Amino acid sequence: MLSQSTQHATGITLLIAYAALIAISGNAYGNNNATEQLDTPLSAATGNTYAQGTEVSSYVADAVITGKVKAAILHDPELTSYEIRVETDNGRVMLSGQVDTQAEIDRAGDLALGIKEVRAVINYMKVNNVQ
């Protein structure tokens, strides 16, 4: 049985993925009220070689990765800062924000790399200069 915090993190991840899917579903499939039809496929007309379904699944996958990384950071006892922002693009995770120590920067990067779907981590985090 999953602990309550693991269930909560899983629920948050699923909620983020579901919200992302809903948010982009209208854009990915176009406006149903459109009066003009394209004679060529959208990918050929726009020069985009990716199918629309691939774009949707990539966006959702990125949202899931972001949720997993955020959950890992939130539940890690070595990280006390809540000023860590996570963004994902095509499996590449970008971390930014300010923390108290270099060790926290390193730990956040390690946690992100520990998520199997993460292709790379770009760490823009900085140490607070509080004296």
WOQUI-V465353 format. One record per run of one state. SS is the DSSP state (2 for helix, 1 for strand, 0 for the rest). FROM is the first residue (numbers start at 1). TO is the last residue. If there is no record, write none. Layout:
BEGIN
ss:SS from:FROM to:TO
ss:SS from:FROM to:TO
END
This chain:
BEGIN
ss:0 from:1 to:3
ss:2 from:4 to:29
ss:0 from:30 to:41
ss:2 from:42 to:46
ss:0 from:47 to:51
ss:2 from:52 to:74
ss:0 from:75 to:83
ss:1 from:84 to:89
ss:0 from:90 to:91
ss:1 from:92 to:99
ss:0 from:100 to:101
ss:2 from:102 to:113
ss:0 from:114 to:119
ss:1 from:120 to:123
ss:0 from:124 to:125
ss:1 from:126 to:127
ss:0 from:128 to:131
END
